[in-house]
């Protein structure tokens, strides 16, 4: 499936054409994704839904340039990812892409504030320390600045992860099951925080979820079944 048009439109920040991913198994090659195509415009919110094993997280990783497809192409922020080596892809993401993961992915030896500070320093932000404190306050954790992840609840860890994702003023935030490890009430608070920050920052948000409530908050929904796009619903 290929999006219409042959050119990358000026307001398109992610474009995938005929994206497939195959991996070897004991029983032969397994198709995780098959000829997926999509285009995401700046400022859009897109939910990628589907059952476990449908290829959602694999697709997110390919769109973000964390992995390489077996075939097909991805253009991220105007760059063909298959023309870049791993270091160049990392440089493209630095400061321009934010991530929120189901397992939080905070560095255990760093405090909450230091976890937010790290991507700011890597992006060379001269106001890194001020922004780290600002974003910690934005997510309501100013009093927990010196706490390490094991001293924080799951909801608090995800708030730190969200602050880290938005702190560099990214153009795109990728979120992989951001409420997957949280109870319903905590997850609801995280959803409100995520979409509230995203609306104020005018960031493109692409998220993977099996949660219909979370998916319904997005403008568009891409549904995967066994690695293929079966439907795309407007929320």
Secondary structure as GFF3:
##gff-version 3
##sequence-region A 1 235
A	DSSP	beta_strand	12	25	.	.	.	ID=ss1
A	DSSP	beta_strand	28	41	.	.	.	ID=ss2
A	DSSP	beta_strand	45	49	.	.	.	ID=ss3
A	DSSP	alpha_helix	56	63	.	.	.	ID=ss4
A	DSSP	beta_strand	71	76	.	.	.	ID=ss5
A	DSSP	beta_strand	79	80	.	.	.	ID=ss6
A	DSSP	three_ten_helix	81	83	.	.	.	ID=ss7
A	DSSP	alpha_helix	86	93	.	.	.	ID=ss8
A	DSSP	beta_strand	97	101	.	.	.	ID=ss9
A	DSSP	alpha_helix	112	122	.	.	.	ID=ss10
A	DSSP	alpha_helix	128	138	.	.	.	ID=ss11
A	DSSP	three_ten_helix	142	144	.	.	.	ID=ss12
A	DSSP	three_ten_helix	149	151	.	.	.	ID=ss13
A	DSSP	alpha_helix	154	166	.	.	.	ID=ss14
A	DSSP	beta_strand	172	176	.	.	.	ID=ss15
A	DSSP	alpha_helix	184	201	.	.	.	ID=ss16
A	DSSP	beta_strand	204	208	.	.	.	ID=ss17
A	DSSP	alpha_helix	212	216	.	.	.	ID=ss18
A	DSSP	beta_strand	220	225	.	.	.	ID=ss19
A	DSSP	beta_strand	228	234	.	.	.	ID=ss20
###
